[in-house]
Amino acid sequence: MLGSAFRALDVSPQFDAVLLFELNPSRALELDDELQQRYPGRGIRVVSGDCNKQVVPALSRLHPDFRFAARSRS
């Protein structure tokens, strides 16, 4: 069964950036390594910690021109 990370990365059209949050620090590193190998160059970042505390700082590190809305790539 696919987890939410793989579901997010397997959609079409693809997301420009994917931020994932993992409470367990060692699992966050493992997940990041696994996803970087499986989806090279995809703008994936796994953030270690509670997503409720980490989401605002993580979003603030995105590029200033980043759009928070989906768009079609036709």
N, CA, C, O and CB atoms as a CASP TS submission, in Angstrom:
PFRMAT TS
TARGET T0000
AUTHOR 0000-0000-0000
METHOD Language model
MODEL 1
PARENT N/A
ATOM      1  N   MET     1       0.844  -1.183   0.000  1.00  0.00           N
ATOM      2  CA  MET     1       0.000   0.000   0.000  1.00  0.00           C
ATOM      3  C   MET     1       0.891   1.249   0.000  1.00  0.00           C
ATOM      4  O   MET     1       1.850   1.334   0.766  1.00  0.00           O
ATOM      5  CB  MET     1      -0.961  -0.003   1.229  1.00  0.00           C
ATOM      6  N   LEU     2       0.570   2.199  -0.851  1.00  0.00           N
ATOM      7  CA  LEU     2       1.346   3.432  -0.937  1.00  0.00           C
ATOM      8  C   LEU     2       1.027   4.364   0.217  1.00  0.00           C
ATOM      9  O   LEU     2      -0.129   4.514   0.613  1.00  0.00           O
ATOM     10  CB  LEU     2       1.085   4.134  -2.261  1.00  0.00           C
ATOM     11  N   GLY     3       2.071   4.988   0.751  1.00  0.00           N
ATOM     12  CA  GLY     3       1.883   6.001   1.774  1.00  0.00           C
ATOM     13  C   GLY     3       1.574   7.340   1.125  1.00  0.00           C
ATOM     14  O   GLY     3       1.622   7.473  -0.098  1.00  0.00           O
ATOM     15  N   SER     4       1.257   8.327   1.949  1.00  0.00           N
ATOM     16  CA  SER     4       0.866   9.636   1.435  1.00  0.00           C
ATOM     17  C   SER     4       1.980  10.303   0.634  1.00  0.00           C
ATOM     18  O   SER     4       1.697  11.015  -0.330  1.00  0.00           O
ATOM     19  CB  SER     4       0.453  10.534   2.577  1.00  0.00           C
ATOM     20  N   ALA     5       3.237  10.089   1.013  1.00  0.00           N
ATOM     21  CA  ALA     5       4.351  10.689   0.270  1.00  0.00           C
ATOM     22  C   ALA     5       4.372  10.182  -1.166  1.00  0.00           C
ATOM     23  O   ALA     5       4.498  10.965  -2.107  1.00  0.00           O
ATOM     24  CB  ALA     5       5.694  10.382   0.961  1.00  0.00           C
ATOM     25  N   PHE     6       4.248   8.877  -1.328  1.00  0.00           N
ATOM     26  CA  PHE     6       4.277   8.299  -2.670  1.00  0.00           C
ATOM     27  C   PHE     6       3.040   8.682  -3.472  1.00  0.00           C
ATOM     28  O   PHE     6       3.126   8.884  -4.683  1.00  0.00           O
ATOM     29  CB  PHE     6       4.393   6.782  -2.589  1.00  0.00           C
ATOM     30  N   ARG     7       1.913   8.783  -2.822  1.00  0.00           N
ATOM     31  CA  ARG     7       0.693   9.214  -3.515  1.00  0.00           C
ATOM     32  C   ARG     7       0.863  10.644  -4.037  1.00  0.00           C
ATOM     33  O   ARG     7       0.496  10.938  -5.175  1.00  0.00           O
ATOM     34  CB  ARG     7      -0.538   9.126  -2.569  1.00  0.00           C
ATOM     35  N   ALA     8       1.413  11.521  -3.214  1.00  0.00           N
ATOM     36  CA  ALA     8       1.618  12.913  -3.626  1.00  0.00           C
ATOM     37  C   ALA     8       2.601  13.011  -4.788  1.00  0.00           C
ATOM     38  O   ALA     8       2.446  13.860  -5.665  1.00  0.00           O
ATOM     39  CB  ALA     8       2.121  13.749  -2.445  1.00  0.00           C
ATOM     40  N   LEU     9       3.603  12.150  -4.794  1.00  0.00           N
ATOM     41  CA  LEU     9       4.624  12.219  -5.831  1.00  0.00           C
ATOM     42  C   LEU     9       4.236  11.505  -7.123  1.00  0.00           C
ATOM     43  O   LEU     9       4.870  11.708  -8.159  1.00  0.00           O
ATOM     44  CB  LEU     9       5.897  11.640  -5.312  1.00  0.00           C
ATOM     45  N   ASP    10       3.217  10.687  -7.067  1.00  0.00           N
ATOM     46  CA  ASP    10       2.799   9.946  -8.254  1.00  0.00           C
ATOM     47  C   ASP    10       1.612  10.569  -8.988  1.00  0.00           C
ATOM     48  O   ASP    10       1.126   9.987  -9.958  1.00  0.00           O
ATOM     49  CB  ASP    10       2.456   8.547  -7.867  1.00  0.00           C
ATOM     50  N   VAL    11       1.135  11.733  -8.552  1.00  0.00           N
ATOM     51  CA  VAL    11       0.005  12.361  -9.233  1.00  0.00           C
ATOM     52  C   VAL    11       0.447  13.029 -10.533  1.00  0.00           C
ATOM     53  O   VAL    11       1.624  13.328 -10.732  1.00  0.00           O
ATOM     54  CB  VAL    11      -0.665  13.388  -8.315  1.00  0.00           C
ATOM     55  N   SER    12      -0.514  13.248 -11.394  1.00  0.00           N
ATOM     56  CA  SER    12      -0.255  13.958 -12.631  1.00  0.00           C
ATOM     57  C   SER    12      -1.346  15.003 -12.801  1.00  0.00           C
ATOM     58  O   SER    12      -2.524  14.660 -12.693  1.00  0.00           O
ATOM     59  CB  SER    12      -0.201  12.984 -13.850  1.00  0.00           C
ATOM     60  N   PRO    13      -1.015  16.250 -13.059  1.00  0.00           N
ATOM     61  CA  PRO    13       0.328  16.781 -13.203  1.00  0.00           C
ATOM     62  C   PRO    13       1.069  16.790 -11.866  1.00  0.00           C
ATOM     63  O   PRO    13       0.461  16.788 -10.795  1.00  0.00           O
ATOM     64  CB  PRO    13       0.275  18.186 -13.784  1.00  0.00           C
ATOM     65  N   GLN    14       2.392  16.799 -11.962  1.00  0.00           N
ATOM     66  CA  GLN    14       3.240  16.751 -10.772  1.00  0.00           C
ATOM     67  C   GLN    14       3.219  18.061 -10.004  1.00  0.00           C
ATOM     68  O   GLN    14       3.022  19.136 -10.571  1.00  0.00           O
ATOM     69  CB  GLN    14       4.663  16.409 -11.158  1.00  0.00           C
ATOM     70  N   PHE    15       3.427  17.941  -8.698  1.00  0.00           N
ATOM     71  CA  PHE    15       3.635  19.122  -7.873  1.00  0.00           C
ATOM     72  C   PHE    15       5.016  19.699  -8.176  1.00  0.00           C
ATOM     73  O   PHE    15       5.947  18.950  -8.473  1.00  0.00           O
ATOM     74  CB  PHE    15       3.491  18.780  -6.360  1.00  0.00           C
ATOM     75  N   ASP    16       5.156  21.027  -8.103  1.00  0.00           N
ATOM     76  CA  ASP    16       6.462  21.667  -8.290  1.00  0.00           C
ATOM     77  C   ASP    16       7.373  21.428  -7.102  1.00  0.00           C
ATOM     78  O   ASP    16       8.585  21.282  -7.256  1.00  0.00           O
ATOM     79  CB  ASP    16       6.295  23.164  -8.517  1.00  0.00           C
ATOM     80  N   ALA    17       6.791  21.388  -5.929  1.00  0.00           N
ATOM     81  CA  ALA    17       7.547  21.163  -4.696  1.00  0.00           C
ATOM     82  C   ALA    17       6.687  20.327  -3.765  1.00  0.00           C
ATOM     83  O   ALA    17       5.463  20.463  -3.743  1.00  0.00           O
ATOM     84  CB  ALA    17       7.963  22.515  -4.018  1.00  0.00           C
ATOM     85  N   VAL    18       7.329  19.468  -3.004  1.00  0.00           N
ATOM     86  CA  VAL    18       6.608  18.633  -2.052  1.00  0.00           C
ATOM     87  C   VAL    18       7.326  18.726  -0.710  1.00  0.00           C
ATOM     88  O   VAL    18       8.487  18.338  -0.586  1.00  0.00           O
ATOM     89  CB  VAL    18       6.515  17.148  -2.547  1.00  0.00           C
ATOM     90  N   LEU    19       6.625  19.240   0.282  1.00  0.00           N
ATOM     91  CA  LEU    19       7.132  19.284   1.651  1.00  0.00           C
ATOM     92  C   LEU    19       6.424  18.193   2.439  1.00  0.00           C
ATOM     93  O   LEU    19       5.195  18.130   2.470  1.00  0.00           O
ATOM     94  CB  LEU    19       6.913  20.697   2.308  1.00  0.00           C
ATOM     95  N   LEU    20       7.205  17.346   3.066  1.00  0.00           N
ATOM     96  CA  LEU    20       6.648  16.276   3.883  1.00  0.00           C
ATOM     97  C   LEU    20       7.172  16.436   5.296  1.00  0.00           C
ATOM     98  O   LEU    20       8.285  16.921   5.502  1.00  0.00           O
ATOM     99  CB  LEU    20       7.007  14.873   3.309  1.00  0.00           C
ATOM    100  N   PHE    21       6.388  16.038   6.247  1.00  0.00           N
ATOM    101  CA  PHE    21       6.760  16.185   7.653  1.00  0.00           C
ATOM    102  C   PHE    21       6.738  14.821   8.322  1.00  0.00           C
ATOM    103  O   PHE    21       5.797  14.046   8.156  1.00  0.00           O
ATOM    104  CB  PHE    21       5.810  17.169   8.384  1.00  0.00           C
ATOM    105  N   GLU    22       7.792  14.542   9.083  1.00  0.00           N
ATOM    106  CA  GLU    22       7.913  13.276   9.797  1.00  0.00           C
ATOM    107  C   GLU    22       8.369  13.564  11.214  1.00  0.00           C
ATOM    108  O   GLU    22       9.398  14.204  11.429  1.00  0.00           O
ATOM    109  CB  GLU    22       8.900  12.310   9.080  1.00  0.00           C
ATOM    110  N   LEU    23       7.600  13.089  12.173  1.00  0.00           N
ATOM    111  CA  LEU    23       7.897  13.336  13.578  1.00  0.00           C
ATOM    112  C   LEU    23       9.200  12.682  14.025  1.00  0.00           C
ATOM    113  O   LEU    23       9.964  13.277  14.785  1.00  0.00           O
ATOM    114  CB  LEU    23       6.761  12.840  14.436  1.00  0.00           C
ATOM    115  N   ASN    24       9.457  11.472  13.560  1.00  0.00           N
ATOM    116  CA  ASN    24      10.638  10.709  13.965  1.00  0.00           C
ATOM    117  C   ASN    24      11.852  11.160  13.143  1.00  0.00           C
ATOM    118  O   ASN    24      11.864  10.975  11.926  1.00  0.00           O
ATOM    119  CB  ASN    24      10.394   9.179  13.790  1.00  0.00           C
ATOM    120  N   PRO    25      12.878  11.752  13.787  1.00  0.00           N
ATOM    121  CA  PRO    25      14.027  12.293  13.041  1.00  0.00           C
ATOM    122  C   PRO    25      14.762  11.249  12.189  1.00  0.00           C
ATOM    123  O   PRO    25      15.147  11.544  11.058  1.00  0.00           O
ATOM    124  CB  PRO    25      15.004  12.914  14.009  1.00  0.00           C
ATOM    125  N   SER    26      14.959  10.041  12.713  1.00  0.00           N
ATOM    126  CA  SER    26      15.680   9.041  11.920  1.00  0.00           C
ATOM    127  C   SER    26      14.829   8.575  10.737  1.00  0.00           C
ATOM    128  O   SER    26      15.362   8.319   9.657  1.00  0.00           O
ATOM    129  CB  SER    26      16.075   7.834  12.801  1.00  0.00           C
ATOM    130  N   ARG    27      13.534   8.466  10.927  1.00  0.00           N
ATOM    131  CA  ARG    27      12.651   8.092   9.813  1.00  0.00           C
ATOM    132  C   ARG    27      12.597   9.208   8.774  1.00  0.00           C
ATOM    133  O   ARG    27      12.499   8.933   7.578  1.00  0.00           O
ATOM    134  CB  ARG    27      11.228   7.775  10.327  1.00  0.00           C
ATOM    135  N   ALA    28      12.660  10.464   9.217  1.00  0.00           N
ATOM    136  CA  ALA    28      12.671  11.590   8.276  1.00  0.00           C
ATOM    137  C   ALA    28      13.882  11.502   7.352  1.00  0.00           C
ATOM    138  O   ALA    28      13.759  11.718   6.147  1.00  0.00           O
ATOM    139  CB  ALA    28      12.676  12.937   9.037  1.00  0.00           C
ATOM    140  N   LEU    29      15.052  11.185   7.909  1.00  0.00           N
ATOM    141  CA  LEU    29      16.257  11.044   7.084  1.00  0.00           C
ATOM    142  C   LEU    29      16.135   9.871   6.117  1.00  0.00           C
ATOM    143  O   LEU    29      16.507   9.986   4.949  1.00  0.00           O
ATOM    144  CB  LEU    29      17.492  10.860   7.972  1.00  0.00           C
ATOM    145  N   GLU    30      15.618   8.748   6.598  1.00  0.00           N
ATOM    146  CA  GLU    30      15.424   7.570   5.740  1.00  0.00           C
ATOM    147  C   GLU    30      14.451   7.875   4.606  1.00  0.00           C
ATOM    148  O   GLU    30      14.704   7.534   3.451  1.00  0.00           O
ATOM    149  CB  GLU    30      14.910   6.376   6.568  1.00  0.00           C
ATOM    150  N   LEU    31      13.351   8.511   4.941  1.00  0.00           N
ATOM    151  CA  LEU    31      12.341   8.844   3.939  1.00  0.00           C
ATOM    152  C   LEU    31      12.901   9.808   2.906  1.00  0.00           C
ATOM    153  O   LEU    31      12.671   9.639   1.708  1.00  0.00           O
ATOM    154  CB  LEU    31      11.101   9.447   4.605  1.00  0.00           C
ATOM    155  N   ASP    32      13.634  10.814   3.358  1.00  0.00           N
ATOM    156  CA  ASP    32      14.232  11.772   2.442  1.00  0.00           C
ATOM    157  C   ASP    32      15.188  11.065   1.483  1.00  0.00           C
ATOM    158  O   ASP    32      15.140  11.302   0.276  1.00  0.00           O
ATOM    159  CB  ASP    32      14.966  12.875   3.220  1.00  0.00           C
ATOM    160  N   ASP    33      16.054  10.202   2.009  1.00  0.00           N
ATOM    161  CA  ASP    33      16.988   9.458   1.152  1.00  0.00           C
ATOM    162  C   ASP    33      16.241   8.608   0.130  1.00  0.00           C
ATOM    163  O   ASP    33      16.576   8.609  -1.055  1.00  0.00           O
ATOM    164  CB  ASP    33      17.903   8.565   2.005  1.00  0.00           C
ATOM    165  N   GLU    34      15.233   7.888   0.597  1.00  0.00           N
ATOM    166  CA  GLU    34      14.464   7.011  -0.289  1.00  0.00           C
ATOM    167  C   GLU    34      13.770   7.801  -1.397  1.00  0.00           C
ATOM    168  O   GLU    34      13.789   7.400  -2.561  1.00  0.00           O
ATOM    169  CB  GLU    34      13.427   6.225   0.517  1.00  0.00           C
ATOM    170  N   LEU    35      13.160   8.923  -1.028  1.00  0.00           N
ATOM    171  CA  LEU    35      12.438   9.721  -2.025  1.00  0.00           C
ATOM    172  C   LEU    35      13.376  10.413  -3.000  1.00  0.00           C
ATOM    173  O   LEU    35      13.057  10.524  -4.184  1.00  0.00           O
ATOM    174  CB  LEU    35      11.571  10.755  -1.337  1.00  0.00           C
ATOM    175  N   GLN    36      14.526  10.881  -2.528  1.00  0.00           N
ATOM    176  CA  GLN    36      15.504  11.527  -3.413  1.00  0.00           C
ATOM    177  C   GLN    36      16.002  10.530  -4.462  1.00  0.00           C
ATOM    178  O   GLN    36      16.219  10.896  -5.617  1.00  0.00           O
ATOM    179  CB  GLN    36      16.698  12.093  -2.592  1.00  0.00           C
ATOM    180  N   GLN    37      16.184   9.267  -4.053  1.00  0.00           N
ATOM    181  CA  GLN    37      16.639   8.239  -5.000  1.00  0.00           C
ATOM    182  C   GLN    37      15.536   7.859  -5.988  1.00  0.00           C
ATOM    183  O   GLN    37      15.790   7.686  -7.180  1.00  0.00           O
ATOM    184  CB  GLN    37      17.112   6.991  -4.241  1.00  0.00           C
ATOM    185  N   ARG    38      14.321   7.733  -5.481  1.00  0.00           N
ATOM    186  CA  ARG    38      13.205   7.299  -6.325  1.00  0.00           C
ATOM    187  C   ARG    38      12.707   8.407  -7.249  1.00  0.00           C
ATOM    188  O   ARG    38      12.249   8.126  -8.356  1.00  0.00           O
ATOM    189  CB  ARG    38      12.063   6.810  -5.459  1.00  0.00           C
ATOM    190  N   TYR    39      12.791   9.662  -6.806  1.00  0.00           N
ATOM    191  CA  TYR    39      12.291  10.810  -7.573  1.00  0.00           C
ATOM    192  C   TYR    39      13.373  11.897  -7.668  1.00  0.00           C
ATOM    193  O   TYR    39      13.202  12.976  -7.100  1.00  0.00           O
ATOM    194  CB  TYR    39      11.000  11.387  -6.916  1.00  0.00           C
ATOM    195  N   PRO    40      14.477  11.636  -8.370  1.00  0.00           N
ATOM    196  CA  PRO    40      15.568  12.625  -8.425  1.00  0.00           C
ATOM    197  C   PRO    40      15.131  13.940  -9.085  1.00  0.00           C
ATOM    198  O   PRO    40      14.396  13.942 -10.072  1.00  0.00           O
ATOM    199  CB  PRO    40      16.763  12.042  -9.188  1.00  0.00           C
ATOM    200  N   GLY    41      15.599  15.048  -8.519  1.00  0.00           N
ATOM    201  CA  GLY    41      15.340  16.362  -9.088  1.00  0.00           C
ATOM    202  C   GLY    41      13.915  16.861  -8.964  1.00  0.00           C
ATOM    203  O   GLY    41      13.519  17.748  -9.720  1.00  0.00           O
ATOM    204  N   ARG    42      13.133  16.330  -8.046  1.00  0.00           N
ATOM    205  CA  ARG    42      11.714  16.664  -7.961  1.00  0.00           C
ATOM    206  C   ARG    42      11.361  17.746  -6.937  1.00  0.00           C
ATOM    207  O   ARG    42      10.176  18.038  -6.776  1.00  0.00           O
ATOM    208  CB  ARG    42      10.952  15.439  -7.641  1.00  0.00           C
ATOM    209  N   GLY    43      12.299  18.340  -6.254  1.00  0.00           N
ATOM    210  CA  GLY    43      11.952  19.391  -5.296  1.00  0.00           C
ATOM    211  C   GLY    43      11.270  18.859  -4.052  1.00  0.00           C
ATOM    212  O   GLY    43      10.327  19.462  -3.540  1.00  0.00           O
ATOM    213  N   ILE    44      11.751  17.732  -3.572  1.00  0.00           N
ATOM    214  CA  ILE    44      11.177  17.091  -2.385  1.00  0.00           C
ATOM    215  C   ILE    44      11.986  17.484  -1.162  1.00  0.00           C
ATOM    216  O   ILE    44      13.216  17.528  -1.199  1.00  0.00           O
ATOM    217  CB  ILE    44      11.142  15.546  -2.543  1.00  0.00           C
ATOM    218  N   ARG    45      11.285  17.763  -0.091  1.00  0.00           N
ATOM    219  CA  ARG    45      11.966  18.057   1.181  1.00  0.00           C
ATOM    220  C   ARG    45      11.184  17.408   2.308  1.00  0.00           C
ATOM    221  O   ARG    45       9.980  17.622   2.449  1.00  0.00           O
ATOM    222  CB  ARG    45      12.102  19.601   1.417  1.00  0.00           C
ATOM    223  N   VAL    46      11.883  16.609   3.113  1.00  0.00           N
ATOM    224  CA  VAL    46      11.273  15.995   4.281  1.00  0.00           C
ATOM    225  C   VAL    46      11.747  16.777   5.502  1.00  0.00           C
ATOM    226  O   VAL    46      12.946  16.859   5.768  1.00  0.00           O
ATOM    227  CB  VAL    46      11.639  14.466   4.392  1.00  0.00           C
ATOM    228  N   VAL    47      10.815  17.342   6.228  1.00  0.00           N
ATOM    229  CA  VAL    47      11.101  18.153   7.407  1.00  0.00           C
ATOM    230  C   VAL    47      10.878  17.297   8.651  1.00  0.00           C
ATOM    231  O   VAL    47       9.831  16.670   8.814  1.00  0.00           O
ATOM    232  CB  VAL    47      10.208  19.436   7.442  1.00  0.00           C
ATOM    233  N   SER    48      11.868  17.285   9.510  1.00  0.00           N
ATOM    234  CA  SER    48      11.766  16.527  10.754  1.00  0.00           C
ATOM    235  C   SER    48      11.067  17.374  11.812  1.00  0.00           C
ATOM    236  O   SER    48      11.427  18.531  12.031  1.00  0.00           O
ATOM    237  CB  SER    48      13.167  16.083  11.248  1.00  0.00           C
ATOM    238  N   GLY    49      10.069  16.790  12.463  1.00  0.00           N
ATOM    239  CA  GLY    49       9.387  17.495  13.544  1.00  0.00           C
ATOM    240  C   GLY    49       7.882  17.511  13.358  1.00  0.00           C
ATOM    241  O   GLY    49       7.348  16.986  12.381  1.00  0.00           O
ATOM    242  N   ASP    50       7.225  18.116  14.306  1.00  0.00           N
ATOM    243  CA  ASP    50       5.770  18.235  14.324  1.00  0.00           C
ATOM    244  C   ASP    50       5.337  19.203  13.223  1.00  0.00           C
ATOM    245  O   ASP    50       5.756  20.360  13.215  1.00  0.00           O
ATOM    246  CB  ASP    50       5.263  18.717  15.720  1.00  0.00           C
ATOM    247  N   CYS    51       4.508  18.738  12.300  1.00  0.00           N
ATOM    248  CA  CYS    51       4.098  19.593  11.182  1.00  0.00           C
ATOM    249  C   CYS    51       3.371  20.842  11.649  1.00  0.00           C
ATOM    250  O   CYS    51       3.456  21.884  10.999  1.00  0.00           O
ATOM    251  CB  CYS    51       3.214  18.818  10.230  1.00  0.00           C
ATOM    252  N   ASN    52       2.661  20.757  12.755  1.00  0.00           N
ATOM    253  CA  ASN    52       1.948  21.930  13.261  1.00  0.00           C
ATOM    254  C   ASN    52       2.908  23.032  13.693  1.00  0.00           C
ATOM    255  O   ASN    52       2.554  24.210  13.667  1.00  0.00           O
ATOM    256  CB  ASN    52       1.053  21.539  14.429  1.00  0.00           C
ATOM    257  N   LYS    53       4.112  22.658  14.087  1.00  0.00           N
ATOM    258  CA  LYS    53       5.120  23.641  14.497  1.00  0.00           C
ATOM    259  C   LYS    53       6.070  23.991  13.365  1.00  0.00           C
ATOM    260  O   LYS    53       6.664  25.069  13.374  1.00  0.00           O
ATOM    261  CB  LYS    53       5.911  23.117  15.681  1.00  0.00           C
ATOM    262  N   GLN    54       6.225  23.103  12.390  1.00  0.00           N
ATOM    263  CA  GLN    54       7.230  23.282  11.345  1.00  0.00           C
ATOM    264  C   GLN    54       6.693  23.824  10.019  1.00  0.00           C
ATOM    265  O   GLN    54       7.479  24.248   9.172  1.00  0.00           O
ATOM    266  CB  GLN    54       7.898  21.987  11.095  1.00  0.00           C
ATOM    267  N   VAL    55       5.382  23.820   9.824  1.00  0.00           N
ATOM    268  CA  VAL    55       4.837  24.183   8.515  1.00  0.00           C
ATOM    269  C   VAL    55       5.103  25.650   8.148  1.00  0.00           C
ATOM    270  O   VAL    55       5.467  25.927   7.006  1.00  0.00           O
ATOM    271  CB  VAL    55       3.342  23.915   8.493  1.00  0.00           C
ATOM    272  N   VAL    56       4.936  26.569   9.056  1.00  0.00           N
ATOM    273  CA  VAL    56       5.160  27.986   8.720  1.00  0.00           C
ATOM    274  C   VAL    56       6.628  28.252   8.396  1.00  0.00           C
ATOM    275  O   VAL    56       6.908  28.870   7.369  1.00  0.00           O
ATOM    276  CB  VAL    56       4.707  28.891   9.882  1.00  0.00           C
ATOM    277  N   PRO    57       7.589  27.811   9.233  1.00  0.00           N
ATOM    278  CA  PRO    57       8.995  28.015   8.857  1.00  0.00           C
ATOM    279  C   PRO    57       9.358  27.313   7.542  1.00  0.00           C
ATOM    280  O   PRO    57      10.122  27.859   6.745  1.00  0.00           O
ATOM    281  CB  PRO    57       9.907  27.512   9.972  1.00  0.00           C
ATOM    282  N   ALA    58       8.820  26.112   7.308  1.00  0.00           N
ATOM    283  CA  ALA    58       9.136  25.386   6.073  1.00  0.00           C
ATOM    284  C   ALA    58       8.599  26.129   4.852  1.00  0.00           C
ATOM    285  O   ALA    58       9.301  26.248   3.848  1.00  0.00           O
ATOM    286  CB  ALA    58       8.556  23.961   6.122  1.00  0.00           C
ATOM    287  N   LEU    59       7.384  26.624   4.922  1.00  0.00           N
ATOM    288  CA  LEU    59       6.805  27.366   3.797  1.00  0.00           C
ATOM    289  C   LEU    59       7.527  28.684   3.553  1.00  0.00           C
ATOM    290  O   LEU    59       7.632  29.127   2.409  1.00  0.00           O
ATOM    291  CB  LEU    59       5.327  27.630   4.046  1.00  0.00           C
ATOM    292  N   SER    60       8.018  29.306   4.596  1.00  0.00           N
ATOM    293  CA  SER    60       8.713  30.589   4.439  1.00  0.00           C
ATOM    294  C   SER    60      10.055  30.423   3.728  1.00  0.00           C
ATOM    295  O   SER    60      10.617  31.402   3.236  1.00  0.00           O
ATOM    296  CB  SER    60       8.929  31.242   5.806  1.00  0.00           C
ATOM    297  N   ARG    61      10.578  29.190   3.667  1.00  0.00           N
ATOM    298  CA  ARG    61      11.848  28.952   2.974  1.00  0.00           C
ATOM    299  C   ARG    61      11.669  28.650   1.487  1.00  0.00           C
ATOM    300  O   ARG    61      12.657  28.464   0.777  1.00  0.00           O
ATOM    301  CB  ARG    61      12.583  27.807   3.633  1.00  0.00           C
ATOM    302  N   LEU    62      10.437  28.598   1.010  1.00  0.00           N
ATOM    303  CA  LEU    62      10.210  28.397  -0.417  1.00  0.00           C
ATOM    304  C   LEU    62      10.585  29.655  -1.185  1.00  0.00           C
ATOM    305  O   LEU    62      10.636  30.746  -0.616  1.00  0.00           O
ATOM    306  CB  LEU    62       8.743  28.015  -0.690  1.00  0.00           C
ATOM    307  N   HIS    63      10.842  29.504  -2.459  1.00  0.00           N
ATOM    308  CA  HIS    63      11.193  30.636  -3.319  1.00  0.00           C
ATOM    309  C   HIS    63      10.079  31.683  -3.264  1.00  0.00           C
ATOM    310  O   HIS    63       8.902  31.321  -3.248  1.00  0.00           O
ATOM    311  CB  HIS    63      11.434  30.167  -4.787  1.00  0.00           C
ATOM    312  N   PRO    64      10.426  32.969  -3.234  1.00  0.00           N
ATOM    313  CA  PRO    64       9.401  34.024  -3.122  1.00  0.00           C
ATOM    314  C   PRO    64       8.368  34.016  -4.241  1.00  0.00           C
ATOM    315  O   PRO    64       7.248  34.483  -4.035  1.00  0.00           O
ATOM    316  CB  PRO    64      10.063  35.362  -3.093  1.00  0.00           C
ATOM    317  N   ASP    65       8.711  33.499  -5.419  1.00  0.00           N
ATOM    318  CA  ASP    65       7.775  33.472  -6.541  1.00  0.00           C
ATOM    319  C   ASP    65       6.953  32.184  -6.585  1.00  0.00           C
ATOM    320  O   ASP    65       6.192  31.962  -7.527  1.00  0.00           O
ATOM    321  CB  ASP    65       8.529  33.639  -7.843  1.00  0.00           C
ATOM    322  N   PHE    66       7.105  31.350  -5.582  1.00  0.00           N
ATOM    323  CA  PHE    66       6.397  30.072  -5.567  1.00  0.00           C
ATOM    324  C   PHE    66       4.900  30.302  -5.479  1.00  0.00           C
ATOM    325  O   PHE    66       4.435  31.113  -4.679  1.00  0.00           O
ATOM    326  CB  PHE    66       6.872  29.198  -4.397  1.00  0.00           C
ATOM    327  N   ARG    67       4.139  29.580  -6.314  1.00  0.00           N
ATOM    328  CA  ARG    67       2.673  29.662  -6.310  1.00  0.00           C
ATOM    329  C   ARG    67       2.115  28.526  -5.480  1.00  0.00           C
ATOM    330  O   ARG    67       2.572  27.389  -5.607  1.00  0.00           O
ATOM    331  CB  ARG    67       2.100  29.617  -7.754  1.00  0.00           C
ATOM    332  N   PHE    68       1.142  28.805  -4.638  1.00  0.00           N
ATOM    333  CA  PHE    68       0.548  27.799  -3.794  1.00  0.00           C
ATOM    334  C   PHE    68      -0.718  27.200  -4.408  1.00  0.00           C
ATOM    335  O   PHE    68      -1.570  26.683  -3.684  1.00  0.00           O
ATOM    336  CB  PHE    68       0.241  28.388  -2.448  1.00  0.00           C
ATOM    337  N   ALA    69      -0.847  27.265  -5.722  1.00  0.00           N
ATOM    338  CA  ALA    69      -2.012  26.725  -6.402  1.00  0.00           C
ATOM    339  C   ALA    69      -1.560  25.784  -7.505  1.00  0.00           C
ATOM    340  O   ALA    69      -0.491  25.968  -8.087  1.00  0.00           O
ATOM    341  CB  ALA    69      -2.891  27.856  -6.972  1.00  0.00           C
ATOM    342  N   ALA    70      -2.354  24.801  -7.784  1.00  0.00           N
ATOM    343  CA  ALA    70      -2.049  23.861  -8.860  1.00  0.00           C
ATOM    344  C   ALA    70      -2.258  24.539 -10.206  1.00  0.00           C
ATOM    345  O   ALA    70      -3.051  25.472 -10.329  1.00  0.00           O
ATOM    346  CB  ALA    70      -2.924  22.591  -8.748  1.00  0.00           C
ATOM    347  N   ARG    71      -1.550  24.065 -11.196  1.00  0.00           N
ATOM    348  CA  ARG    71      -1.735  24.572 -12.536  1.00  0.00           C
ATOM    349  C   ARG    71      -1.542  23.435 -13.537  1.00  0.00           C
ATOM    350  O   ARG    71      -0.800  22.488 -13.276  1.00  0.00           O
ATOM    351  CB  ARG    71      -0.760  25.733 -12.822  1.00  0.00           C
ATOM    352  N   SER    72      -2.186  23.530 -14.636  1.00  0.00           N
ATOM    353  CA  SER    72      -2.107  22.495 -15.662  1.00  0.00           C
ATOM    354  C   SER    72      -0.830  22.701 -16.466  1.00  0.00           C
ATOM    355  O   SER    72      -0.408  23.832 -16.707  1.00  0.00           O
ATOM    356  CB  SER    72      -3.361  22.522 -16.591  1.00  0.00           C
ATOM    357  N   ARG    73      -0.229  21.607 -16.872  1.00  0.00           N
ATOM    358  CA  ARG    73       0.988  21.662 -17.699  1.00  0.00           C
ATOM    359  C   ARG    73       0.693  21.098 -19.076  1.00  0.00           C
ATOM    360  O   ARG    73       1.311  20.114 -19.482  1.00  0.00           O
ATOM    361  CB  ARG    73       2.154  20.878 -17.033  1.00  0.00           C
ATOM    362  N   SER    74      -0.213  21.685 -19.785  1.00  0.00           N
ATOM    363  CA  SER    74      -0.564  21.162 -21.117  1.00  0.00           C
ATOM    364  C   SER    74       0.364  21.686 -22.182  1.00  0.00           C
ATOM    365  O   SER    74       0.211  21.347 -23.355  1.00  0.00           O
ATOM    366  CB  SER    74      -1.995  21.520 -21.473  1.00  0.00           C
TER
END
